[in-house]
């Protein structure tokens, strides 16, 4: 069995690829959280409100799919948005599927947050030259298929 040792070319990285990806994810999340801080929104809140603004009202299942959050996590993340009056939950039809929509108050906070997010996007992108950025995007796409071509959809189908 091969001994877990640090990569000599990259000694600051852990020997575990998963640990490194989680670390980088936290760093990137912190970068965006800091950028959004003056809006009062957390990164996940911003992403959920943006999705609702883009797609319009969605069922919980549809919002779970587009946000790539498990339904229980989604429900937990929506509670503060609902209590702040940024979203509304309503019964859709005879099936009583919950429909989630962004309110005028939610749109107003998004209007404050979007310039901050756009600036963060630009600053993040500027850290890479064109070749690095193209490679980064290819790696992200490859990682999105690490569990097979359908990844999360396969997980959902197993439930």
N, C-alpha and C positions, 0 to 999 in steps of 0.2 A: 504494500500500500504506500502511495506517495505521501510524504509528510507535507502538511499544510505549512507553507512558508511564504513569506512576503515576496512579491515580484520585485526583483532587484531593479528593474527599469522604472518601477513605480512604487517605491518603498512606502509612500504615504497611504497607499490603499491596503485594505484588509485582504487576507487570502480568500475570503468568501465573496463571490460575485454578487450574491443576493444582498449581503450586508452593504456592499459598496453602492449598489443601485438604491437601496433604501436611504442611505446616507445622502446621496446626491438628490434624491427626491425631496428629502427634508430641507436641504439647502435651497433648492429651487423654490419650494413652497414658501420658505422663509423670505426669500427675495420678493416674491409676489405679495405675501402678507404685509411686509414692510411697505411696499409700494401702495397698497390699498388702505393702509392703516388710518389715514385721515378721513376716509369715507365712512369709517365705522363698520364696514363689511369685512368678513373673513373671506378668504379665497373661495372656499366651497360655496358660501352664500352668494358671492358674486357670480360664480359659474352657474349655479342653479337659476338665479334670477335672469341671467343672460340667456340661458337655454329657453326659459319660459317666454322671454321677450321675442326670441328668434322664432320658436316653433308655435307660439300661441299656447292656449290651454292644452294640457296633456293629462292623461290618466296617470296614476301613480306608477303603473307598470311601464308606460311609455317613457315617463321621466326617469325612471330607474334605468332603463336601457340607454337613453341618450346621455345621461350623466355618468353612466358606468358605475353606479352605486348599488349595492345590495339594497333591497327594499327596506329592511329594518334600519339600515344606516340612513337611507333617504328620509324615512319618517322622522328619525332623530334630528337630522339636519334641517328639516322643514319646520319643526316646532318653533324655534326662535324667529324665523321669518314670518310665520303666521302670527305669533304673539306681538310682533312689531307692526303688523298690518301690511307687510310687504307682499304677501301672497294670500290667496283665498282658496279654500277647499270647498267644493260643492258637489252634490250628487249629480251625476251626468244624465242618467236616464233610468229606465226600469231596472237595469242591472245594478244600479247604485254604485257604479264604479266612481271613485273619487276623482274629480277633475281639479287639477291645480292650475291656477292662473295668477299672473302678476297683477298687482293692484296699481292704482295711480301713485300711491305712496312708494311702492316698489320701483316703479319707473323713475320716480324722482330721485331716489337714492342711486339708481343705476346711472342716471345722468351725471351725478357727482362723481361716481366711481369710474366710469368709462375712460375719461381722460387720464386718470391715474394708471389704469390697466394698460391703455394704449402706450403710455410712456414706458411702463415696465416692459411691455412687449418689445418696443424699439430698443431699449437698453440691453435687454437679454440678447436680442438678435445681433446687436453691434459687437458683442463679445466674440463673435465667430466671423472668420472671413468666408467668402463664398464657397470655397471647397470644404471647409470644416462644416458649414451649415448644411450643405448637401449630404455630407457623410452622416451628420447628426440625424437628419430626417430619415435617411435610409436605416440607420440603427434603430430609431424609434419604431419604424414600421416593422422591422424584423422582430423587435421585442414584442410588438403587439400580437405576433403570431407564435410566440414561444410555446403555447399550449396547443398548437395545431392551427390550421387555417381559420377555424371559427372561434377559437379561444373561449371568450366569455359566453358566446351563444351555446357552445357545447356544455358549459357549466350549467347554464340556465335549463337546458333540455334535460339534464340529469336530475334535476330537482323534482 
